[in-house]
Amino acid sequence: MNPNTRACIAYVAGVLICGKNNSSVYDYSQSKHISISGTVSENNVNVYDYDRGCHFGGNGNGGQFNLYDYGGGYHIQMKINGSQFNGYDYGSSCHFNGNVNGNPISLYDYEEGEYFNYSI
């Protein structure tokens, strides 16, 4: 999965699960803050990834989200369940899952076969 796509997913999951809206997400694998701003709610995600210069968003219903990564040009499905999230990235044709524990966010990318950590 694209590193910034992972970061956008982590950001959206973090905002939805812990309710903390921030203007960036820190990606430990890239050792940098990625500026992201916009609206994240149970029904709508519309954020802008300033690092790539593209939108990321879509609609939500009952914890189920149909998202689109405009930078990569592909869909992403994501489901929120308590402090956990999972989904499918059509860009890499692979699943992902993770959890939010306050500020720390952990995402497992099945394409890479490893965990990635974030903070908002």
ROMIDREN-406851 format. One line per field, with one value per residue: residue number from 0; x, y, z of N, C-alpha, C, O in turn. Coordinates in nm, 2 decimals, m for minus. Layout:
i: (NUM, ...)
n_X: (X, ...)
n_Y: (Y, ...)
n_Z: (Z, ...)
ca_X: (X, ...)
ca_Y: (Y, ...)
ca_Z: (Z, ...)
c_X: (X, ...)
c_Y: (Y, ...)
c_Z: (Z, ...)
o_X: (X, ...)
o_Y: (Y, ...)
o_Z: (Z, ...)
END
This chain:
i: (0, 1, 2, 3, 4, 5, 6, 7, 8, 9, 10, 11, 12, 13, 14, 15, 16, 17, 18, 19, 20, 21, 22, 23, 24, 25, 26, 27, 28, 29, 30, 31, 32, 33, 34, 35, 36, 37, 38, 39, 40, 41, 42, 43, 44, 45, 46, 47, 48, 49, 50, 51, 52, 53, 54, 55, 56, 57, 58, 59, 60, 61, 62, 63, 64, 65, 66, 67, 68, 69, 70, 71, 72, 73, 74, 75, 76, 77, 78, 79, 80, 81, 82, 83, 84, 85, 86, 87, 88, 89, 90, 91, 92, 93, 94, 95, 96, 97, 98, 99, 100, 101, 102, 103, 104, 105, 106, 107, 108, 109, 110, 111, 112, 113, 114, 115, 116, 117, 118, 119)
n_X: (0.08, 0.04, 0.25, 0.14, m0.13, m0.17, m0.12, m0.33, m0.55, m0.49, m0.51, m0.78, m0.91, m0.81, m0.92, m1.20, m1.23, m1.10, m1.19, m1.03, m0.94, m0.70, m0.44, m0.25, m0.08, 0.15, 0.39, 0.57, 0.72, 0.80, 0.92, 0.81, 0.58, 0.26, 0.07, m0.27, m0.60, m0.95, m1.28, m1.41, m1.64, m1.91, m2.06, m1.94, m1.63, m1.39, m1.10, m0.78, m0.47, m0.18, 0.08, 0.09, m0.07, m0.35, m0.70, m0.88, m1.13, m1.49, m1.80, m1.98, m2.15, m2.30, m2.05, m1.92, m1.72, m1.68, m1.43, m1.22, m0.91, m0.78, m0.52, m0.40, m0.60, m0.79, m1.03, m1.11, m1.22, m1.34, m1.39, m1.51, m1.49, m1.55, m1.25, m1.10, m1.01, m1.06, m1.01, m1.01, m0.78, m0.80, m0.61, m0.37, m0.47, m0.51, m0.57, m0.61, m0.56, m0.61, m0.56, m0.67, m0.54, m0.59, m0.38, m0.17, m0.16, m0.19, m0.13, m0.17, m0.04, m0.12, m0.01, 0.26, 0.32, 0.37, 0.36, 0.26, 0.32, 0.15, 0.07, m0.16)
n_Y: (m0.12, 0.22, 0.45, 0.71, 0.67, 0.47, 0.64, 0.83, 0.66, 0.58, 0.83, 0.90, 0.68, 0.73, 0.98, 0.92, 0.72, 0.80, 1.06, 1.29, 1.56, 1.66, 1.85, 1.70, 1.39, 1.18, 0.98, 0.71, 0.54, 0.69, 0.89, 1.15, 1.43, 1.43, 1.66, 1.69, 1.79, 1.87, 1.73, 1.49, 1.25, 1.04, 1.00, 1.11, 1.16, 1.38, 1.48, 1.64, 1.56, 1.71, 1.65, 1.49, 1.64, 1.59, 1.48, 1.28, 1.06, 1.00, 0.83, 0.73, 0.48, 0.35, 0.27, 0.16, 0.24, 0.38, 0.47, 0.69, 0.73, 0.99, 1.05, 0.82, 0.70, 0.50, 0.28, 0.24, 0.03, 0.05, m0.05, 0.04, m0.07, m0.04, 0.01, m0.07, m0.12, m0.22, m0.33, m0.30, m0.24, m0.14, m0.05, m0.18, m0.43, m0.56, m0.66, m0.47, m0.40, m0.27, m0.08, 0.17, 0.33, 0.56, 0.82, 0.67, 0.48, 0.18, 0.00, m0.28, m0.38, m0.60, m0.63, m0.55, m0.70, m0.62, m0.42, m0.07, 0.24, 0.52, 0.86, 1.09)
n_Z: (0.00, m0.07, 0.11, 0.20, 0.16, 0.36, 0.58, 0.55, 0.60, 0.86, 0.99, 0.94, 1.07, 1.33, 1.40, 1.38, 1.58, 1.82, 1.83, 1.81, 1.65, 1.43, 1.27, 1.14, 1.08, 1.24, 1.08, 1.16, 1.01, 0.79, 0.93, 0.96, 0.98, 0.83, 0.68, 0.70, 0.64, 0.69, 0.68, 0.90, 0.97, 1.10, 0.87, 0.66, 0.49, 0.41, 0.33, 0.29, 0.16, 0.21, 0.16, m0.07, m0.23, m0.28, m0.26, m0.03, 0.05, 0.12, 0.17, 0.47, 0.66, 0.93, 1.05, 0.84, 0.56, 0.24, 0.06, m0.13, m0.29, m0.42, m0.51, m0.58, m0.73, m0.67, m0.49, m0.14, 0.11, 0.44, 0.77, 1.09, 1.42, 1.73, 1.90, 1.69, 1.34, 1.00, 0.66, 0.30, 0.04, m0.27, m0.45, m0.39, m0.38, m0.14, 0.20, 0.52, 0.86, 1.19, 1.50, 1.74, 2.00, 2.20, 2.14, 1.99, 1.69, 1.52, 1.23, 1.03, 0.73, 0.49, 0.24, 0.27, 0.48, 0.75, 1.05, 1.08, 1.24, 1.38, 1.49, 1.61)
ca_X: (0.00, 0.12, 0.27, 0.05, m0.26, m0.17, m0.12, m0.46, m0.63, m0.46, m0.56, m0.93, m0.95, m0.78, m1.02, m1.33, m1.23, m1.08, m1.26, m0.94, m0.92, m0.57, m0.40, m0.15, m0.05, 0.30, 0.42, 0.70, 0.80, 0.86, 0.98, 0.77, 0.44, 0.20, m0.04, m0.40, m0.71, m1.08, m1.39, m1.42, m1.76, m1.96, m2.13, m1.86, m1.49, m1.34, m0.97, m0.68, m0.33, m0.09, 0.21, 0.07, m0.16, m0.47, m0.81, m0.90, m1.26, m1.60, m1.92, m1.99, m2.28, m2.29, m1.91, m1.87, m1.68, m1.64, m1.34, m1.15, m0.78, m0.76, m0.38, m0.37, m0.70, m0.85, m1.12, m1.07, m1.33, m1.29, m1.49, m1.47, m1.56, m1.49, m1.12, m1.03, m1.06, m1.01, m1.06, m0.94, m0.72, m0.81, m0.49, m0.27, m0.55, m0.47, m0.64, m0.53, m0.63, m0.54, m0.63, m0.64, m0.53, m0.57, m0.30, m0.10, m0.24, m0.12, m0.20, m0.10, m0.06, m0.10, 0.08, 0.40, 0.34, 0.42, 0.29, 0.31, 0.27, 0.12, 0.02, m0.23)
ca_Y: (0.00, 0.35, 0.50, 0.81, 0.61, 0.42, 0.75, 0.88, 0.56, 0.59, 0.96, 0.89, 0.59, 0.79, 1.08, 0.86, 0.63, 0.88, 1.19, 1.39, 1.62, 1.72, 1.89, 1.62, 1.26, 1.15, 0.85, 0.67, 0.47, 0.79, 0.98, 1.28, 1.47, 1.45, 1.75, 1.65, 1.86, 1.85, 1.69, 1.34, 1.22, 0.90, 0.99, 1.17, 1.18, 1.47, 1.54, 1.68, 1.52, 1.82, 1.59, 1.45, 1.74, 1.53, 1.46, 1.14, 1.07, 0.92, 0.82, 0.63, 0.44, 0.24, 0.23, 0.11, 0.35, 0.36, 0.58, 0.70, 0.79, 1.06, 1.05, 0.69, 0.67, 0.37, 0.28, 0.17, 0.00, 0.04, m0.07, 0.08, m0.15, m0.01, 0.08, m0.14, m0.10, m0.31, m0.30, m0.35, m0.14, m0.18, m0.01, m0.29, m0.56, m0.63, m0.62, m0.41, m0.39, m0.19, m0.03, 0.30, 0.33, 0.70, 0.88, 0.57, 0.41, 0.08, m0.05, m0.39, m0.38, m0.73, m0.63, m0.54, m0.80, m0.56, m0.31, 0.06, 0.31, 0.66, 0.93, 1.21)
ca_Z: (0.00, m0.07, 0.25, 0.23, 0.17, 0.49, 0.67, 0.55, 0.66, 1.00, 1.03, 0.95, 1.18, 1.46, 1.43, 1.41, 1.70, 1.95, 1.83, 1.82, 1.51, 1.43, 1.13, 1.08, 1.14, 1.23, 1.03, 1.22, 0.91, 0.71, 1.02, 0.94, 0.99, 0.71, 0.70, 0.65, 0.70, 0.63, 0.77, 0.92, 1.05, 1.08, 0.74, 0.55, 0.50, 0.30, 0.38, 0.19, 0.20, 0.16, 0.12, m0.21, m0.30, m0.33, m0.17, 0.02, 0.12, 0.07, 0.25, 0.57, 0.71, 1.04, 1.07, 0.71, 0.48, 0.10, 0.04, m0.26, m0.28, m0.55, m0.55, m0.64, m0.82, m0.63, m0.38, m0.02, 0.20, 0.58, 0.88, 1.23, 1.52, 1.86, 1.88, 1.58, 1.21, 0.90, 0.53, 0.18, m0.04, m0.41, m0.52, m0.37, m0.38, m0.01, 0.33, 0.62, 0.99, 1.29, 1.62, 1.79, 2.15, 2.23, 2.03, 1.90, 1.59, 1.46, 1.11, 0.97, 0.59, 0.44, 0.12, 0.32, 0.59, 0.87, 1.12, 1.07, 1.36, 1.36, 1.60, 1.58)
c_X: (0.09, 0.13, 0.18, m0.09, m0.28, m0.19, m0.26, m0.56, m0.62, m0.52, m0.72, m0.98, m0.92, m0.88, m1.16, m1.33, m1.20, m1.14, m1.16, m0.91, m0.79, m0.54, m0.29, m0.15, 0.10, 0.31, 0.56, 0.78, 0.87, 0.93, 0.94, 0.62, 0.39, 0.07, m0.16, m0.50, m0.83, m1.18, m1.39, m1.54, m1.80, m2.02, m2.04, m1.71, m1.44, m1.21, m0.88, m0.54, m0.24, 0.04, 0.20, m0.01, m0.28, m0.58, m0.82, m1.04, m1.37, m1.71, m1.91, m2.13, m2.26, m2.15, m1.85, m1.84, m1.64, m1.56, m1.27, m1.02, m0.76, m0.62, m0.35, m0.48, m0.77, m0.94, m1.06, m1.20, m1.27, m1.41, m1.44, m1.55, m1.49, m1.36, m1.04, m1.09, m0.99, m1.07, m0.98, m0.90, m0.72, m0.69, m0.38, m0.34, m0.51, m0.55, m0.55, m0.62, m0.55, m0.62, m0.58, m0.64, m0.49, m0.49, m0.23, m0.20, m0.15, m0.20, m0.11, m0.14, m0.02, m0.01, 0.23, 0.43, 0.40, 0.33, 0.35, 0.24, 0.26, 0.08, m0.05, m0.24)
c_Y: (0.12, 0.41, 0.61, 0.77, 0.55, 0.53, 0.81, 0.79, 0.57, 0.72, 0.95, 0.80, 0.66, 0.90, 1.02, 0.78, 0.72, 1.02, 1.31, 1.44, 1.69, 1.76, 1.81, 1.48, 1.23, 1.00, 0.81, 0.60, 0.57, 0.90, 1.13, 1.30, 1.48, 1.54, 1.70, 1.74, 1.84, 1.80, 1.54, 1.32, 1.08, 0.89, 1.04, 1.19, 1.27, 1.54, 1.56, 1.64, 1.62, 1.76, 1.55, 1.55, 1.67, 1.51, 1.31, 1.15, 0.98, 0.92, 0.71, 0.60, 0.32, 0.19, 0.17, 0.23, 0.31, 0.48, 0.58, 0.78, 0.86, 1.07, 0.93, 0.65, 0.53, 0.38, 0.20, 0.15, m0.01, 0.03, m0.04, m0.01, m0.13, 0.07, 0.01, m0.10, m0.20, m0.28, m0.36, m0.24, m0.19, m0.15, m0.12, m0.43, m0.64, m0.57, m0.54, m0.41, m0.31, m0.16, 0.10, 0.29, 0.47, 0.77, 0.78, 0.50, 0.31, 0.02, m0.16, m0.39, m0.52, m0.74, m0.63, m0.65, m0.75, m0.45, m0.18, 0.14, 0.46, 0.72, 1.06, 1.31)
c_Z: (0.00, 0.07, 0.29, 0.24, 0.31, 0.59, 0.67, 0.62, 0.82, 1.06, 1.05, 1.06, 1.32, 1.50, 1.46, 1.54, 1.83, 1.95, 1.83, 1.68, 1.52, 1.29, 1.07, 1.15, 1.13, 1.19, 1.07, 1.11, 0.81, 0.79, 0.99, 0.96, 0.85, 0.74, 0.63, 0.72, 0.63, 0.73, 0.78, 1.02, 1.02, 0.94, 0.63, 0.58, 0.38, 0.35, 0.26, 0.24, 0.13, 0.11, m0.03, m0.29, m0.36, m0.22, m0.14, 0.09, 0.06, 0.18, 0.36, 0.61, 0.81, 1.06, 0.95, 0.62, 0.34, 0.07, m0.09, m0.24, m0.42, m0.60, m0.62, m0.74, m0.79, m0.51, m0.26, 0.06, 0.34, 0.67, 1.01, 1.32, 1.65, 1.84, 1.76, 1.45, 1.11, 0.77, 0.42, 0.09, m0.19, m0.49, m0.51, m0.38, m0.25, 0.10, 0.42, 0.75, 1.09, 1.41, 1.66, 1.94, 2.20, 2.11, 1.94, 1.81, 1.52, 1.34, 1.05, 0.82, 0.54, 0.32, 0.17, 0.42, 0.71, 0.92, 1.09, 1.18, 1.33, 1.49, 1.55, 1.70)
o_X: (0.20, 0.04, 0.13, m0.17, m0.38, m0.27, m0.32, m0.65, m0.71, m0.58, m0.77, m1.07, m1.01, m0.93, m1.22, m1.43, m1.28, m1.13, m1.21, m0.85, m0.77, m0.61, m0.25, m0.21, 0.16, 0.26, 0.66, 0.90, 0.97, 0.99, 1.03, 0.54, 0.45, m0.02, m0.16, m0.50, m0.83, m1.16, m1.38, m1.53, m1.75, m2.04, m2.07, m1.68, m1.46, m1.22, m0.89, m0.50, m0.21, 0.10, 0.30, 0.00, m0.31, m0.54, m0.77, m1.05, m1.34, m1.72, m1.84, m2.22, m2.22, m2.14, m1.73, m1.93, m1.56, m1.62, m1.27, m1.03, m0.73, m0.60, m0.27, m0.45, m0.80, m0.93, m0.97, m1.28, m1.16, m1.52, m1.33, m1.68, m1.39, m1.36, m0.92, m1.21, m0.89, m1.16, m0.89, m0.98, m0.64, m0.66, m0.31, m0.27, m0.50, m0.60, m0.42, m0.74, m0.43, m0.74, m0.47, m0.75, m0.38, m0.55, m0.23, m0.31, m0.04, m0.31, 0.01, m0.26, 0.09, 0.06, 0.31, 0.54, 0.48, 0.24, 0.47, 0.13, 0.34, 0.05, 0.00, m0.29)
o_Y: (0.13, 0.40, 0.62, 0.82, 0.57, 0.52, 0.85, 0.84, 0.57, 0.72, 0.99, 0.83, 0.64, 0.90, 1.06, 0.79, 0.70, 1.09, 1.42, 1.36, 1.78, 1.72, 1.84, 1.46, 1.26, 0.91, 0.86, 0.61, 0.54, 0.99, 1.22, 1.21, 1.54, 1.50, 1.68, 1.75, 1.79, 1.82, 1.47, 1.37, 1.01, 0.77, 1.01, 1.24, 1.22, 1.65, 1.50, 1.68, 1.62, 1.83, 1.57, 1.54, 1.70, 1.51, 1.22, 1.22, 0.91, 1.01, 0.61, 0.69, 0.22, 0.07, 0.13, 0.31, 0.21, 0.59, 0.47, 0.89, 0.79, 1.09, 0.93, 0.57, 0.46, 0.48, 0.12, 0.24, m0.07, 0.09, m0.08, m0.01, m0.19, 0.17, 0.05, m0.06, m0.25, m0.20, m0.44, m0.15, m0.29, m0.20, m0.14, m0.53, m0.76, m0.46, m0.54, m0.43, m0.29, m0.20, 0.14, 0.25, 0.49, 0.77, 0.80, 0.45, 0.34, m0.01, m0.14, m0.40, m0.56, m0.84, m0.70, m0.68, m0.82, m0.41, m0.16, 0.12, 0.52, 0.66, 1.12, 1.42)
o_Z: (0.06, 0.15, 0.40, 0.31, 0.37, 0.69, 0.78, 0.69, 0.89, 1.17, 1.15, 1.13, 1.41, 1.61, 1.55, 1.61, 1.92, 2.05, 1.85, 1.59, 1.60, 1.19, 0.96, 1.25, 1.03, 1.25, 1.02, 1.12, 0.76, 0.74, 0.99, 0.97, 0.77, 0.81, 0.51, 0.84, 0.51, 0.85, 0.68, 1.13, 0.93, 0.89, 0.51, 0.69, 0.27, 0.41, 0.15, 0.35, 0.01, 0.02, m0.10, m0.41, m0.47, m0.10, m0.21, 0.19, m0.03, 0.26, 0.33, 0.60, 0.77, 1.08, 0.95, 0.60, 0.33, 0.05, m0.16, m0.18, m0.51, m0.71, m0.72, m0.83, m0.89, m0.43, m0.28, 0.08, 0.36, 0.65, 1.05, 1.31, 1.68, 1.77, 1.74, 1.44, 1.14, 0.76, 0.44, 0.06, m0.22, m0.60, m0.61, m0.37, m0.26, 0.10, 0.40, 0.74, 1.07, 1.42, 1.63, 2.00, 2.24, 2.00, 1.82, 1.86, 1.48, 1.36, 1.02, 0.78, 0.54, 0.29, 0.11, 0.44, 0.78, 0.86, 1.07, 1.21, 1.25, 1.59, 1.46, 1.69)
END
